[in-house]
Amino acid sequence: MSTRTYNPSVRVGNWNEDICLEEDMLKDFLETRDRGELAIQQASKLREMILKQTDLSVTIDGFLHFGDRVMLRNEADANQIKTQPGVEPRQANTLAVNMSEMKMNSSVQFEGTCNISGSRILTPCARNTFVILPVEAGIAEGTPLRYGQHFCLCTLPGIAGNLKLRSDIATFQQSAKKTRKQLVTFEECSTYLIQWRILHFDPQLRMETEGLPVPANQKIIFNHCKTNQDLCVISDATVRTPFGREYEIVAYTDLDSHRAEKDVNHWIIQTGHPPEPTGPAATLPLGVQQ
């Protein structure tokens, strides 16, 4: 087998064929680029669509409902205390879906098993907007979600892949990358592992609130039904994602000395704001009817 030791500009060997091959390769590249099918173009397009702003559901009665589009938000560390030298206090973050750089170069939507993280992007987009879906038959869309009721959290259809939030007991082969705690992912699944429930953030009020509608935009505990572990942001552990370094999120119940969950387990299921009233009624003083 002979190897080419000169470039095509040197008239040695089958130089004419080499020139034609290089011209064909350049032509194929330019045609692929014009069609937007280069890997870097597809990844850029997918990233742009993932970060495109979405609309959250607006709740009129102040409660969450099945079918609502929501964000899960964890507030910043109220004490602003550095847990380790060189580690900044936790900032406000939202539950977000991640996909590896390699998959983003060849995919047109979220697919397969996708990791999660705590993103500092607080505006709703395809990465951090989810749908509350029932796991039992016969529950109509718009039915209020109640404390203790099982449900699943799903990514948006289309670009977000319609994946379900899933978790299972941590093992040597399956655990979080940094902390080795219980792993939480988004994937196509329909087993008991995708079922979650909402608990009141105050342990002393949980029995009293069982079965009541869950209010939107207030602190709650996001609990996994099978393992009884809560969704948790790890303040001092960050993971590398295609969107920068973000907080690691696991299923882990972090209790204080009073056996109550710490703020890393406190989440706010955020909905859209209702439109401001317009017209003469909007200018009337408080307590005055039109």
Secondary structure, 3 states (H helix, E strand, C coil): CCCCCCCCCCCCCCHHHHHHHHHHHHHHHHHHHHCCCCHHHHHHHHHHHHCCECCCCECCCCECECCCEEEEEECCCCCCCCCCCCCCCCCCEEEEECCCHHHHHHCCCCCCCEEEEEECCCCCECCCCEEEEECCCCCCCCCECECCCCEEEEECCHHHCCCEEEECCCCCCCCCCCCCCECEEEECCCCHHHCEEEEECCHHHHHHHCCCECECCCEEEEEECCCCCEEEEEEEEEEEECCEEEEEEEECCCECCCCCECHHHEEEEECECCCCCCCHHHHCCCCCCC
